[in-house]
Amino acid sequence: MWDDGADRSLGLPAYASAGAAGADLRANLPDRGRLVLDPGARALVPTGLRLAIPDGYEVQIRPRSGLALKHGIILPNSPGTIDADYRGPLGVIVMNAGSDPFVIAHGMRIAQMVLAPVLRADFATVEALPDTARGGGGFGSTGVS
């Protein structure tokens, strides 16, 4: 579904290649404008979309690797999760971890979304955990290589 006032000519999310796992999301900015992200700044970028995700699934919002490598554009909560019961506007939290201002133009591909199944756990309290080879070893406990 489209948000009111969204530019529908941008089209729906689309896969860039036959083997792509994620469908590209585009910035759908008010008045078809642009947004300048200074280094260290973050913003919620609207996509103009609302989703109806099937029960038992989530949509994960992930960064685009080219934007991260070339410009330092990241998603600080990556991957972001859109729950199946959410019906509000789909926005993407974008952050400039680069050293130069970055311009997000209307229609620019800013992130990708992946539909994924969700498994729900039954949580329980136990008196002891079963042993493993790693045991209670923390960060870096499995070695360097």
FENFENSUL-V469458 format. One record per pair of residues at least 6 apart in sequence whose C-alpha atoms are under 8 Angstrom apart, sorted by sequence separation. I is the first residue (numbers start at 1). J is the second residue. If there is no record, write none. Layout:
# FENFENSUL-V469458
I;J
I;J
This chain:
# FENFENSUL-V469458
2;8
15;21
37;43
53;59
67;73
68;74
96;102
104;110
15;22
16;23
67;74
134;141
15;23
16;24
134;142
14;23
15;24
13;23
14;24
63;73
64;74
13;24
14;25
63;74
13;25
63;75
12;25
13;26
62;75
63;78
10;26
29;45
62;78
63;79
77;93
28;45
29;46
61;78
62;79
75;92
76;93
10;28
27;45
28;46
29;47
61;79
62;80
75;93
76;94
27;46
28;47
29;48
60;79
61;80
75;94
76;95
92;111
27;47
28;48
60;80
61;81
74;94
75;95
7;28
26;47
27;48
60;81
61;82
73;94
74;95
6;28
25;47
59;81
60;82
73;95
74;96
6;29
58;81
59;82
73;96
74;97
6;30
58;82
59;83
72;96
73;97
5;30
7;32
58;83
59;84
71;96
72;97
73;98
57;83
58;84
71;97
72;98
57;84
71;98
72;99
56;84
55;84
71;100
53;83
54;84
55;85
53;84
61;92
71;102
52;84
53;85
52;85
52;86
51;86
52;87
51;87
50;87
51;88
50;88
50;89
51;90
49;89
50;90
7;48
48;89
49;90
6;48
47;89
48;90
5;48
6;49
46;89
47;90
48;91
67;110
4;48
46;90
47;91
3;48
46;91
47;92
2;48
3;49
45;91
46;92
64;110
2;49
3;50
44;91
45;92
63;110
64;111
1;49
2;50
44;92
45;93
63;111
64;112
1;50
44;93
45;94
62;111
63;112
1;51
43;93
44;94
61;111
62;112
42;93
43;94
61;112
62;113
42;94
43;95
61;113
62;114
42;95
60;113
61;114
41;95
42;96
59;113
60;114
40;95
41;96
59;114
60;115
40;96
41;97
59;115
60;116
39;96
40;97
58;115
59;116
37;95
38;96
39;97
40;98
57;115
58;116
37;96
39;98
57;116
58;117
39;99
57;117
58;118
39;100
56;117
57;118
38;100
39;101
56;118
38;101
39;102
56;119
37;101
38;102
36;101
37;102
36;102
37;103
36;103
37;104
35;103
36;104
34;103
35;104
34;104
35;105
34;105
33;105
34;106
33;106
32;106
29;105
27;104
29;106
27;105
28;106
29;107
27;106
28;107
26;106
27;107
26;107
27;108
26;108
27;109
26;109
27;110
25;109
26;110
24;109
25;110
26;111
3;89
24;110
25;111
24;111
25;112
24;112
25;113
23;112
24;113
22;112
23;113
22;113
23;114
22;114
21;114
22;115
10;107
